[in-house]
Amino acid sequence: MDSILKIICENIFGKPKLRIYFFIFLWYMVYLLFIGFYEPVFAMHMILIFPVIISAMVGGLKAGLISALISNFIIIANLFDKNDLNLFFEEIMQYIPLLLNFPVVGIITGCLSNNMRHQNKRLKVLYENLMEAQSKYEFLYNTIKITSSILDIVELSEKLIELIDVSFGYSAIAILLVDEKNEYLEIVSLRHYQEKIKPGFRVKLGQGITGTAAQKGETILVRDVTKDKRYIGGVEGARSELAVPIKHKGKVLGVLNIESKDLDAFTPKEIKYMELFAEQVSIAIANARLMESAKKQAITDELTNLYNYRYFINKLEKEVYEARRYKRPLTVLMIDLDDFKLVNDTFGHPVGDQILKRVAAIICSNTRKSDIVARYGGEEFGIILPETDKQGGFIVANKIRNNISMIDLSCGELKNKKNKKIFLTASIGIATFPEDADNWERLIIEADNAMYRAKKQGKNLVIYK
């Protein structure tokens, strides 16, 4: 109640025009109260003035005037005397000022009511605009908060999608990123899609609405997907789709894809919000990729793109711990290219580097994704085979040895200018946990010893303890 009175007071006393209406109204009320005690007509006037006031306050100026006319009619009807019309007209003339009070009060109260109603509408619009602005800034603030605190791309995408979901409640949301070859968009994170659409789902650039947005680098709004042949179904009952490219310094990094079950669901303001959102997200993704690249460089051999010695040792320590905990076998392979120094001395290091790259590719093609392949140093490579016994390790090692010996080094990029034939072989040592060693340090020593025995026994061999 206090807040209502406060608003009324602010509306009345804060506007000069309204102040005039209010004080005239008060003056009439005091005047009518004073004279109402002396004349019956005035008393009736006092009774009838309240419907005029109420009508004007509720219905505005028009309603106040109609009520005033009705009140005047009632008073005139009360004064009417068909037997003495002269007296009737005399009384009418006498009470004309009184009869004029009804429309005057109706006009004043109606104007006051209309002004207050107009002010309330303006206040409502202002309130709605303020709430919308608050919602926008809160959304952008939370976006900046997330993008500035998370550097892992998957976690970042999950948090951002959660924010959109909570803020807007769309039917489905996904963040897709362009792959390294710039050929496909791959879903990193998503919400509310059908089961067939999962993280890792790929869309070719230029394919579908999302792929087209990535290819053109432009926002695409489809008001009705049932009429767009590009639409790739992923949400049951979807009607509209918005695809916003995530661009950084002119390069498309990915796409924010949003779908709704409502026809023409996205307003111009929402589209603008999503474009601002994508702009902020692009900076975070670019930073996250730089961080990932820096981390990768720290654990990767620059020449072969395999893991380096430091990562291999750290990973082996963890894998041995896991193998001991779950009582599982673990096998390590140590691979050394035979007489590789002679290859470098004879044909030069550029040819030697090409050979190392080819060997790295062969090793990767003969191992699983769960295996850890590293360049241990120089021409030596190390492989960790989790959940693999000695027999399994021997099979993998023999495949690698055989494939290395079959490399044709006399053609293509490996062809040397001296036209000398290069014969490449590898000696491989195997050690298995816990059969050959009970800790990671001893495991490397045993695999190394087996590899050196292979060299002593004629090279191009696989030896295990």
N, C-alpha and C positions, 0 to 999 in steps of 0.2 A: 504493500500500500504506500509506504514511504517513497519507494522508487517511482510509482505512478504520479504521486503528488509532485515529486521533484521534476519529472518530465513536463508536467502541466505548467508548473511555475517557470521552468526554463523556456518553454514555448511562449508563454504569455509575457513575461517580464523581459525576455531577451529580444523581443521584436517591437519597435516603436508603434507599428500599425496595430498590432495585437493589443498593446497597452491601451490605445485609444478606445478600441472596441470594448475592452474589459471594464474600463472606468465608466464609460457611457452606460453599459449594462448595469453596473452597480448603482449608478445614480438613479436609473429607472426603477430598480428594485426598491430602493429606499423611499423614493417618491411614491410608488404604488402602495407600499406598506403603510405609509403615513396617512394617505387619503382614504385607504380602504376601510378605515374604522368609522368614517362619517357618512358614507353613501352606500346603499345596497348595491347599486350598479357597480360601484368601485369594488365592492366585496366580490361580486360575481366576476368582475374583471380579474381580481386577484386569483380566483379559482381557475379561470380559463387561461391565464397567462402561462401556467406551468406546462400544459400540453404543448403550447407553442414552443417553449424553451426546450422541452424534451425532444419534440419532433425535429427542431433545428439542430440540436446536438447530435441526434442519431442519424438523421437523413440529410443534413446540410441545409443550404440556403433555400432550395426549392421546397423541401418538406416544411421548413419553417414558415414560408409564405402561404402555403396551402392551409396549414394549421391556423395561421392568423386570420385568413379569410373565413374559415369555419367558425372561429371564436367570435368574429365580428357579426357573422350571420346569427349566432345564438343570442348575442346581446340585442341586436336589432329586432329579432323575433320577440324577445322578452319585452321590449319597449312598445311594440306595435299595438295600437288600439284602433280598430276599424271604426269605432263610434266617434272618435275624435282625432281625425287625421292631422288637424292643425297642431294639436298638442304633441302628436307623435313626431312631426317634422321639427317642432321646436326643441324637443328633447334630443332628437338626432343631431341637430345643429349644436346643442349644448355639449353633447358627448363626443363630438368629432375628434377633439384632441385625445380623448380616451381611446376611441376606436383606432386612431392612428398608432397608438402604442403597440398594438398587436403586430402589425407589419414591421414597425421599427425594431421591436424586440426580436422578431423572427429574422430580420435582416442582420442585425448585430450578432445574434447568437449563431446564425447560419454561417456568416463570414468567419466568425471565430472558429466554428467547427470545421469549416472547409480548410482554413489555414492550418489548423492542428492536424487534420487528416493528411493534408499535403506534406506537412513536416514529418509526420509519422512514416509516410511512404518514402520520403527522402532518407530518413533515418534507417528504415528497413533496407533500402538499396545500399546505403553506406555500410550498414552492418554486414550484409551479404558480400559486398566487395572486400571488406576487411577480413572476413572469414576465408574468402577465396584466396586473398593474398597471403594470409597466414598459412593456409594449407599448402600453397605453392612454395613459400619460403621454407616451411617445415620439411617438405619433400626434398627440396634442393639442398637444404642443410644436412639432412640425413644422408643424401647421396654423397655429398662432399665428405662427410664424416666417415662413411664406409670406404670410399675410394682412397682416402688419405691414410687409412689405417691397415688395409689388407693388401698384400702384394702377391698372394697366391691366386692365380686366375680362376681356378675352379671355386674356391671359397668366396672370392670376390663376386663371381657371377651368381652364386647361390644367395648371397646376402642382398644383392641388388634386385634379383627377381622377387625375393620375399618382400622387399620394400615396395615394389610396384604392386604386388598382389594385395598387400595390406592397405595401401593408399588408394587404389583404384578398383580393385576387385574384378579384374578382367577374367574372361573365361579361360584363357591360356596365354602363357608367356614363355619365351625362350630367348636365350642369347647364343648366337652362333658366331664362330670365329673362322676367318680364312686360313687355310692350311699353308704350310711353308712353300709349296709349289704354286700357290695362288690359283688353284684349280677348283677347290671345293670349299663349301661352308660346312663346318662340323658343329653340332650342338654340344655346348659345354655344360649348360644347365637349363632346366625347363621345369614348368609346373602345369598340371592339369591337362596334359596331352594323353592320347590313347597309348596303350601299352607298347604298341609297335614303334612308337617314336620315343627313343631313349637317348641318353648322352652318347655321343659317338655317331649318331645318325648323320649322314652326309647328304648334302644337296649341291649339285654342280652349279658353278657360277653361271648365271643366265637362265637357270632352270627354276620354274615356279615364281611366285611373287617375291619370295625372300631372295632367291638367287638373282633375280632381275634387279632388285634394289641394290645388291652388292655390286653387280656388274656396272650399273649406271651411276652408282654413288648418290642416288637420289631417294628421298622418302616416297614410298608408294602407299596410297590409301585406296583400298577396295571396299566400296560401300556395300556390295552384295557379291560374295564370293561364288554364289551359285551361278552367276552370269559371267564369271571370269575363268577361262580355260586354263589359265596358269596355276590355279589353286591346287595345292597338294594337300589332300585331306589328312588331317591329324587331330581334329577336334569334332566330335559328333555334334551335329546341329549348328556348326559355325556359320555365321552369316556375313561378318565383316572382318577385315584384316588390315593391320597397319605394320609396315616394314620400314624401320628407320636405320639407315646405314650408320655404323660406328666408324667415324673417320678421324684420323690424326695426321695433321700436316698434309692433307689432300689424299692420303692413302687410306683405302677402305680396310679396316681391321676385322670387321664383322658386321652383324646385323642384329638389332633388337626387333624381335617379331612378336606381335600381340594379336590375339584373335578374340572375337566376341560372338556370342550367340544372338546378339541383337543386331538388327539391320541398321546400317549407318550409325554405328555406336560411338565413333570418335569425333569429338568436337574440335574446332580449330584450336581452342586453348589447350586441350589434352595433347594434340599433335605437337604444339609448341613446347609443352612440358617435356614430352618424350624426346624431342630434338635437343633440348637443353640437357636433358639427362644423358643422352648418347654422347654429346660433346664432352661432358665431364667424365663419363665412363671411358672414352677413348684415351684420355690422358692416363688414367689408372692402368688400363690394359697395356699401353705402350711402356709405362714404367715397370709393370710386372714382367713384361717380356724382356726388358733390359736386365732386370734382376735375375730372371731365369737364365738368360744368356751368360751373365757374369758367373752364376753358380755353375753352369754347365762347363764354362771355360776352366773353372777352378778344378773340376774333376775329370776333364776330358783331355785326351792327347790330341794336340792340334793337327798332326799329320794324318792319323788314321781315324780320328773321330771315335776311338774306343775310350773306355775309362782309363785313367792314369794309375800309376803305382799307388799313390796315396789313397785313392778311393778303393782300390782293390784290397789293400790291407785292412782298411776300416770295415769294409763290407765283409771280408772273410772272418774277422773277429766276431761280428754280429751273427753271421750264418752258422758259425761253429757253436755259438751260444744257443741258438735256436735248435740246432741239430741235437745237442746234448739234452736240452729241455724236453724235446718231444721224442727223443730216442729214434732219430732218423739218420740214415747215412748221408754223407757229404763227400764229394770227390773233387780233388783239385788236379788240374792239368797244367804242367809247365811245358811250353813249346819254345824251342830255339831253332832258328833257321841255320842249316849247316853251311859252314864256310861263307857266311854272308859278307864278311870283311873283304874276302877276295872279290866278290861281286862289286862292291863299292870301289875297290881299288882299280879294278879292271875297266868297269863301264861308267864309273862316276856316281856321285850321290843322287842326281836327279833320277837316274834309272833305278837306283836302290830305293828311293822314296816311292816310286810307282809300284815296285814289287811289294813293299810293305803295305801299301793301300790294298793291293789285290789280295794279299794274304789275309788282311783284316776282314775283307768282304767274304772270303771263303770260310773263315772261322764263324762269322756271324750267320752265314747261311746254313751252317751245320749245327747250330745250337738253338736252344729255346729262348723265348723272351724272358723267362725267369732266370736264365743263366747269366752270370756276370763275366763279360769278356773285357780284358784290359791289356794294354801294351805295358808290359812289366818293365821294359827298359831296352833300348837299342833294338835288336832283332828278336827279342824275347817277349813272349806273350803268356798271360796267365788266364785260366778259366776256372770259375767256381760253378760246380754242378750240384745245386741243392737236391736233396732227396734222390741221390743217384749212388748206387753201389759201384764196386770196382769193375764188375762186368759191364755195367752200363757205361761207365767212364771209358773203358777200353774200346767199346763200339764207337763212341763219339770221337775219340782220339784217332782211331784208325781211319775213319772217314776223312777227318781233317788232313792227316798225313798223306793219304792217297790223293786227295784233291789238290794239295799243294804240289805234289810231284807231277801232276798232270797239267800244270799251268804252261801254256805256250808262251814262252818269253822271247820268241824270235819274230813276233809280228805286232802290229798295232802300236799302241802307245808305249809298249815296253821294248820295241825293236831298238837295238843299239846300233850306233853308227859304224862300229868296227866289224859288224856282221859275224860276231862270234856267238856261238850257241851257249845259252845259259841253262845249266841244269840246277834246279832248285829242289832241295829236300828239307825235311824237318825232323828233328829228334824230339820225342815227347815222353815226359815222365808223369806217372800217375801215383797219387797217394790218396787214401780214403780214411775218413773219420768214421768211427773210432778205431777201426781195424789197424791202421798203420801209425796213428798218432792221436793223442788225447787233447791236444790244444792246437790253436791256429799256427803258432810259430813252428812247432815241430812238423806240422802238415806241409808247410812250404819247404822245409829242409828235406823231408823225405821225397817230395815230388821233384825237387831240384836234383837230389842224388840219383833218382831213377833216370832223370833226363840225361845226366852226365854219363851214366852207365850205357845209355842208348848210343851216345856219341862214341864211347870207347869200343863198343861192340860192332861198329861199322856204320853208324848214322842211319838216317831214314828208318828209324825203328820206334816202336812204342813199348816202353818198359814200365813195369810196376813192381812194387816191393814184394 
